[in-house]
Amino acid sequence: MHPGPKGDRGPSALDWAISSGATEWGVTVLQAVAELDAGPIWASESFVMRPCGKSELYRTEVSDAAVCAVLRAVDHFEQGGFEPEPLDYDRPDVRGRQRPYHAQEFRRIDWSSDSTEMVLRKLRAADSQPGVLDELYGRPYFVHGGHREDRLRGTPGAVLATRDGAICRATVDGAVWLPQLRSRRIPGGPATFKLPATAVIDRELLAGVPDLPISAAEAATRDTWSELRYYELGNVGHLEFSFAGGAMSTDQCRRLLDAYRQACARPTTVLVLGPTRDFFSNGIHLDVIEAAADPADESWRNINAIDDLVEAILTTTDKLVISALAGSAAAGGVMLALAADEVWCRESTVLNPHYRLMGLYGSEYWTYTLPRRVGTQQADRLMREALPVGARAAEALGLVDRVVAGDVGEFRAWVRREAATLSAALSTTGGRLLDKKLGRAVDEAAKPLAAYRSEELGRMRQHFDGPGEPYHRLRHDFVTKARPSATPAHLLG
């Protein structure tokens, strides 16, 4: 499966598509031959390009198209007698061409001449890997990700502002936000990894740069960078969050909790949580923890911050809360979703409701939310087997409530319609909210949420601080992409 249309060849298909401003792209199922990407074509599927980063595009439009194309190829094979189409550049539907590796020479940003649109294309084409090698304050960094800024202006290349760990840098005709940087690795030195931009740059270099926070409600009305957006459609509040890689640091959890509390104060009956695209959440931020002066202490702060967020959702009794998963979720991110009253998923969503492969017992009130959805036996199995669960399988288990087909745009439109219908029903009866409040009181009387949290955090504290625990080594290997070490047998057996 090649992530390019018919005739496209080379190792950097999506990089070239994004950087060149392609409006339509595709995937092609090829038969393997000696020459790379030159084999007969078994199937192809096209899609409309979206203005987003390479990794997000890969996990959404590209993956959806790939599934369709692969299934079509399998169908051709099963029917028998199908002759794959030889690659022929004279055919009108073969629009691709062979391209070289998208090296840094093609990615380099010229802040003195590149337009905002050009800068964004270069950044989006390298958002996950390898990043764009750039220079800032006389030092080399790899830049990962970029977002447009609608108001700030300044000398091209200058850092204009900071916000929630990101920096805003001026272009010749506007400005862009740069959320993540990675220090260039010194030969023979330790591995480097992506972090919030302000955590990578020396603090004194940003001393004169203003910090410009923005509320989730204001961000929803502007074309600027924010991880949080809040808006209302009728009696439904929509709190959207989008964290790079789905990871949520201590600060990100706290900002989301503040936005959640503000949303809860609004006179709505339904509150929808989740990004418009891509990952829902993957739990605590292992990169930020790895970079901390005391990783054990930062692990503790991070797990408590996400627990505070989950607790706030679990104790919301005057609204129905919906987790809308346009993309996948893992570990604490799954448990964050399960804190809501209902979980709605796009059909391509994959859930990893476990922690064991990182050497952790887990928190986020999973010992309360997971058994109440699937039962104690199934909860134990999911945690023990540590395997991914597709959306349809999750629905069959009771792990999620509703699953729908369609692309991310269709999913969001469906969520808005169904949330509005749910809100209208609540306004005429209101009985469900009363049942929710009574149910929470009954559960609290049987076993307080504080008891679940105390028991889970007691186990987690041991993983963070106990001698011989594998968590710190597993986390380090994961973050630095070191050669994977064998997962201890007691985590698998």
C-alpha positions in Angstrom: 0.0 0.0 0.0 1.6 3.2 -1.2 0.3 6.5 0.3 0.1 8.2 -3.1 -2.0 8.2 -6.3 -1.3 6.1 -9.3 2.2 6.7 -10.6 3.5 8.3 -7.4 6.8 6.8 -6.4 9.3 7.4 -3.7 9.7 7.3 0.1 8.1 10.8 0.9 4.7 10.7 -0.8 2.7 12.7 1.8 5.6 15.1 2.5 5.6 16.1 -1.2 1.8 16.2 -1.4 1.5 18.6 1.6 4.5 20.8 0.7 3.4 21.2 -2.9 -0.2 22.2 -1.9 -2.0 19.3 -3.5 -5.7 19.5 -3.2 -6.4 15.8 -4.0 -4.3 12.8 -3.2 -4.8 9.0 -3.0 -3.5 5.6 -2.0 -2.5 2.8 -4.3 -2.3 -1.0 -3.7 0.6 -2.3 -5.7 2.0 -5.7 -6.5 5.6 -6.0 -5.3 8.3 -6.1 -7.9 12.0 -5.5 -7.9 11.6 -1.8 -8.7 10.1 0.3 -5.8 6.5 1.4 -6.3 6.5 0.3 -9.9 4.4 -2.9 -9.7 1.0 -3.6 -11.3 -1.9 -1.7 -9.6 -4.6 -3.8 -7.8 -6.7 -0.9 -6.5 -6.5 2.8 -5.8 -8.6 5.3 -3.8 -8.6 9.1 -3.8 -9.4 11.7 -1.2 -9.5 15.5 -0.7 -6.5 16.9 1.1 -7.1 18.8 4.3 -4.9 21.6 5.7 -3.4 19.6 8.5 -0.1 17.9 9.5 1.2 14.7 7.9 0.6 12.5 10.9 -3.0 13.6 11.3 -3.6 13.2 7.6 -2.1 9.7 7.7 -4.3 8.7 10.6 -7.5 10.0 9.0 -8.0 10.4 5.3 -5.0 8.2 4.3 -6.0 5.4 6.6 -9.6 5.5 5.6 -8.7 5.4 1.9 -6.1 2.7 2.5 -8.7 0.4 4.1 -11.1 0.9 1.1 -8.4 0.2 -1.4 -7.0 -2.9 0.3 -10.5 -4.3 0.7 -11.1 -3.7 -3.0 -7.8 -5.4 -3.9 -8.7 -8.4 -1.7 -12.1 -8.6 -3.5 -10.4 -8.6 -6.9 -8.2 -11.4 -5.8 -11.1 -13.5 -4.3 -13.1 -13.1 -7.5 -10.3 -14.5 -9.6 -9.4 -13.6 -13.1 -8.6 -10.0 -12.3 -5.6 -8.6 -14.1 -3.8 -5.8 -12.2 -3.2 -2.7 -14.2 0.5 -2.2 -15.3 1.9 1.2 -14.4 1.6 3.3 -17.5 2.3 7.0 -17.4 0.5 7.5 -20.7 -2.8 6.8 -19.1 -4.8 10.0 -18.2 -5.6 8.7 -14.7 -1.9 8.2 -13.8 -1.0 11.6 -12.5 1.8 10.8 -10.1 5.5 10.8 -10.7 8.7 9.6 -9.1 10.0 11.9 -6.4 13.2 11.9 -4.3 13.5 11.7 -0.6 12.1 14.9 1.0 15.4 16.0 2.6 15.9 19.0 4.8 17.1 21.0 1.7 13.4 21.0 0.6 12.0 21.7 4.0 14.2 24.7 4.9 12.2 27.9 5.9 13.4 31.3 4.6 11.7 33.6 7.1 12.7 36.6 5.1 10.8 35.5 2.0 8.5 32.5 2.6 4.8 33.4 2.9 2.7 32.1 5.8 1.1 29.6 3.5 4.5 28.2 2.4 5.8 28.1 6.0 2.7 26.2 7.1 3.1 23.7 4.2 6.7 23.0 5.1 5.9 22.6 8.8 2.9 20.3 8.2 4.8 18.1 5.9 7.3 17.3 8.7 5.1 17.7 11.8 5.8 14.2 13.3 9.1 13.2 11.6 11.6 14.5 10.8 10.6 18.0 11.7 12.0 21.1 10.0 15.6 22.0 10.9 15.6 25.7 11.8 17.6 28.2 13.7 16.3 30.3 16.6 18.4 32.6 18.8 21.4 31.3 17.0 20.8 27.7 18.0 19.6 24.7 15.8 16.2 23.1 16.5 13.8 20.8 14.7 10.3 22.4 14.5 7.3 20.1 14.7 3.9 21.4 13.7 2.6 24.8 12.8 -0.6 26.9 13.0 -1.7 30.2 11.5 -2.0 33.4 13.6 -4.6 35.9 12.6 -3.6 39.1 14.3 0.1 39.3 15.4 2.6 40.8 13.0 6.3 41.7 13.3 9.7 41.5 11.8 10.0 38.3 9.8 11.6 35.5 11.9 11.1 37.4 15.2 9.4 35.6 18.2 6.3 37.7 18.9 4.6 35.9 21.8 4.1 32.7 23.8 1.0 30.7 24.7 0.6 27.5 26.6 4.1 26.3 25.7 4.0 27.4 22.0 5.9 30.4 20.5 4.6 32.6 17.7 7.0 33.6 15.0 6.5 36.3 12.4 6.5 35.6 8.6 6.7 38.1 5.8 2.9 38.4 5.6 1.6 37.2 9.0 2.7 34.8 11.7 2.6 31.1 12.7 2.5 29.3 16.1 5.2 26.7 16.7 3.9 24.3 19.5 6.9 21.9 19.7 10.6 21.9 19.2 13.3 19.3 19.4 16.9 20.1 20.1 19.3 18.9 17.5 21.2 15.9 18.8 24.8 16.3 19.5 26.9 13.5 17.9 27.5 10.9 20.7 25.0 12.8 22.9 21.7 11.6 24.4 18.6 11.3 22.2 16.4 14.3 21.9 12.6 14.4 21.6 9.7 16.8 21.0 8.7 19.1 23.8 6.7 22.3 24.2 8.7 25.0 22.5 9.1 27.1 25.6 10.5 24.1 27.5 13.3 23.7 24.9 14.4 27.4 24.6 16.4 28.9 27.4 14.0 30.9 29.6 16.2 34.0 29.6 16.0 34.2 25.8 12.2 34.6 26.0 12.3 37.1 28.9 11.0 40.0 26.8 8.4 38.0 24.9 4.8 38.6 26.0 2.6 35.7 27.0 -0.8 35.9 25.3 -3.3 33.4 26.8 -6.7 32.9 25.2 -9.9 31.5 26.4 -11.5 28.4 24.8 -14.5 30.5 23.8 -12.5 33.2 22.2 -10.3 30.7 20.4 -13.4 29.2 18.7 -14.0 32.6 17.0 -10.5 33.1 15.7 -7.9 31.6 13.3 -5.2 31.2 15.9 -3.5 28.4 17.8 -5.2 27.0 20.9 -5.4 23.4 22.2 -8.9 24.2 23.5 -12.0 25.6 21.8 -15.6 26.0 23.2 -18.8 26.9 21.4 -22.5 26.3 21.8 -25.1 25.1 19.3 -28.5 25.6 21.0 -28.4 23.9 24.4 -25.3 21.8 23.5 -21.9 22.9 24.5 -18.9 21.6 22.5 -15.5 21.6 24.3 -12.9 20.6 21.7 -9.3 19.8 22.7 -6.4 18.8 20.5 -3.1 17.8 22.0 -0.1 16.8 19.9 0.1 13.0 19.8 -2.8 12.8 22.2 -0.5 13.3 25.2 -1.7 15.4 28.1 0.9 17.0 30.4 0.2 18.3 33.9 -0.4 21.9 32.6 -2.5 20.7 29.7 -4.8 18.7 32.1 -5.2 21.7 34.3 -6.0 24.0 31.4 -8.6 21.5 30.1 -10.1 21.2 33.6 -10.4 25.0 33.9 -12.2 25.0 30.5 -14.4 22.1 31.5 -15.5 23.9 34.6 -16.3 27.1 32.6 -18.3 25.0 30.2 -20.2 23.4 33.0 -21.2 26.8 34.3 -23.0 27.5 31.1 -26.8 27.0 30.8 -26.6 23.9 28.5 -28.0 20.4 29.0 -25.5 18.5 27.0 -21.7 18.8 26.8 -19.7 17.1 24.1 -16.0 16.5 24.6 -13.3 15.6 22.1 -11.2 16.8 19.1 -12.7 17.4 15.7 -10.1 15.0 14.2 -7.3 12.6 15.2 -6.5 11.3 18.7 -8.9 11.7 21.6 -6.3 11.3 24.3 -3.4 8.9 25.1 -3.2 9.8 28.7 -0.2 11.4 30.6 2.6 13.1 28.7 5.6 10.7 28.8 7.9 13.1 26.9 7.4 16.0 29.4 7.8 13.5 32.2 11.1 12.2 30.7 12.5 15.7 30.4 11.6 16.6 34.0 14.3 17.1 36.6 12.5 14.5 38.7 10.5 12.1 36.4 8.9 10.3 39.4 7.6 13.6 40.9 6.4 14.8 37.5 4.6 11.5 36.9 2.8 11.9 40.2 1.8 15.5 39.4 0.6 14.5 35.9 -1.5 11.5 37.1 -3.1 13.6 39.8 -3.9 16.4 37.3 -5.7 14.0 34.9 -7.4 12.3 37.8 -8.8 15.8 38.8 -10.2 16.2 35.3 -11.8 12.7 35.3 -13.3 13.3 38.7 -14.8 16.6 37.5 -16.5 14.7 34.7 -17.7 11.9 36.9 -19.3 14.3 39.4 -21.1 16.5 36.8 -24.8 15.7 37.5 -26.6 18.6 35.9 -25.6 17.8 32.3 -25.2 14.8 30.1 -21.6 14.5 29.0 -20.7 12.9 25.7 -17.2 11.7 24.7 -17.0 11.9 20.9 -14.0 10.0 19.5 -13.2 10.9 16.0 -9.8 9.2 16.5 -8.2 6.6 18.7 -7.4 6.7 22.4 -5.2 4.7 24.8 -4.5 4.1 28.5 -5.7 7.1 30.6 -7.2 8.6 27.5 -9.7 5.7 27.2 -10.6 6.1 30.9 -11.0 9.9 30.3 -13.6 9.1 27.6 -15.3 6.5 29.8 -15.9 9.1 32.5 -18.7 10.6 30.3 -22.3 9.4 30.3 -22.0 8.2 26.7 -19.1 7.4 24.4 -19.6 7.8 20.6 -17.0 6.6 18.2 -16.1 6.8 14.6 -15.9 3.2 13.1 -12.2 3.4 12.5 -11.4 4.3 16.1 -9.1 1.9 18.0 -9.0 1.8 21.8 -6.1 0.5 24.0 -7.8 0.3 27.4 -4.7 -0.8 29.3 -1.5 0.4 31.0 0.6 -2.7 31.5 3.0 -2.4 28.6 4.3 0.8 30.3 4.7 -1.0 33.6 1.7 0.8 35.3 -1.4 -0.3 37.2 -3.3 2.7 35.9 -5.5 5.4 37.5 -8.1 7.8 36.1 -10.8 5.9 38.2 -10.6 2.9 35.8 -11.4 0.5 38.6 -14.8 2.3 38.8 -15.6 3.1 35.2 -14.4 0.1 33.3 -16.1 -2.6 35.4 -19.4 -0.7 35.4 -19.4 -0.7 31.6 -18.1 -4.2 30.8 -18.2 -6.1 34.1 -15.3 -7.2 36.3 -14.4 -10.2 34.3 -14.1 -8.4 31.0 -12.3 -5.5 32.7 -9.7 -7.8 34.1 -9.3 -9.5 30.7 -8.8 -6.1 28.9 -6.2 -5.1 31.4 -4.4 -8.4 31.4 -4.3 -9.1 27.6 -3.3 -5.5 26.8 -4.6 -5.7 23.2 -6.2 -3.1 21.0 -10.0 -3.1 20.6 -11.7 -1.9 17.5 -14.7 0.3 17.7 -17.3 -2.4 16.7 -15.8 -4.8 19.2 -15.8 -2.1 21.8 -19.5 -1.5 21.1 -20.3 -5.2 21.4 -18.5 -5.3 24.8 -20.4 -2.2 26.1 -17.2 -0.3 26.2 -18.7 2.4 24.0 -22.3 3.2 23.3 -22.6 4.2 19.6 -20.4 3.6 16.5 -20.9 5.2 13.1 -19.2 4.9 9.8 -17.9 7.9 7.7 -15.0 10.2 7.6 -14.1 12.7 10.3 -16.3 15.5 8.8 -19.3 13.2 8.6 -18.7 12.0 12.1 -18.6 15.5 13.6 -21.8 16.5 11.7 -23.5 13.3 13.0 -22.3 14.1 16.6 -23.8 17.6 16.4 -27.1 16.3 15.1 -27.4 13.6 17.7 -26.4 15.8 20.6 -29.0 18.3 19.6 -31.6 15.6 19.5 -30.5 14.4 22.9 -30.7 17.9 24.3 -34.2 18.4 22.9 -35.4 15.2 24.6 -33.9 16.3 27.9 -35.7 19.6 27.7 -39.1 17.9 27.5 -38.5 15.2 30.2 -35.4 15.9 32.3 -35.8 12.4 33.9 -32.5 11.2 32.7 -30.6 13.9 34.5 -32.4 13.0 37.7 -31.6 9.4 37.2 -28.0 10.4 36.7 -27.9 12.3 39.9 -29.5 9.6 41.9 -27.2 6.9 40.4 -24.1 8.9 41.3 -25.4 9.2 44.9 -26.0 5.5 45.1 -22.5 4.7 43.8 -20.9 7.1 46.1 -22.6 5.6 49.1 -21.5 2.1 48.0 -17.9 3.2 47.6 -16.7 6.8 47.4 -14.8 7.9 44.4 -12.0 9.0 46.8 -11.6 5.3 47.7 -11.1 4.3 44.1 -8.6 7.1 43.6 -6.6 6.3 46.8 -6.3 2.6 45.9 -5.2 3.3 42.3 -2.7 6.0 43.3 -1.3 3.8 46.0 -0.3 1.3 43.3 0.9 4.1 41.0 3.1 5.6 43.7 4.9 2.3 44.0 5.5 2.2 40.2 6.9 5.8 40.3 9.1 5.4 43.4 9.6 1.7 44.1 13.0 0.1 43.5 13.2 -2.2 40.5 10.0 -1.0 38.9 10.2 -1.2 35.1 8.2 2.0 34.4 11.0 4.5 34.2 13.1 2.2 31.8 10.1 1.5 29.6 9.1 5.1 29.5 12.7 6.1 28.6 12.9 3.6 25.8 9.6 4.6 24.4 10.3 8.4 24.4 13.8 8.1 23.1 12.9 5.4 20.6 15.6 3.2 21.9 15.8 -0.4 20.9 12.8 -1.9 22.6 13.6 -3.9 25.6 11.7 -7.1 26.4 8.6 -6.4 28.4 8.9 -8.1 31.8 7.1 -11.4 31.9 5.0 -10.4 34.9 3.5 -7.6 32.8 2.3 -10.1 30.2 1.5 -13.3 32.0 
